[in-house]
């Protein structure tokens, strides 16, 4: 799936741009990443502790919801970027 701005609501446009920025941003709110996943058709389920399962692209990825701050760490952002790129999602 190629990223297309007309496909998604305007409120989801900023998040992929932040995910694909270089150097990697440490200021992306996890809730915005979850909203992007949902806009792409994902189902998200709670797991043990702060883990969440993201069912997308016919597979599942497990992420840790950040705490106590809402910002996603750079390593997770890199992982998300790579996952999206593997499936043709780019800004």
Buried (B, 14 or more C-beta within 10 A) or exposed (E): EEBEEEEBEEEBBEBBEBBBBEEBBEEBBBEBBBBBBBBBEBEBEEEEEEEBBBBBBEEEBEBBBBEEEEBBBBEBBEBBBEBBEEBEBEB
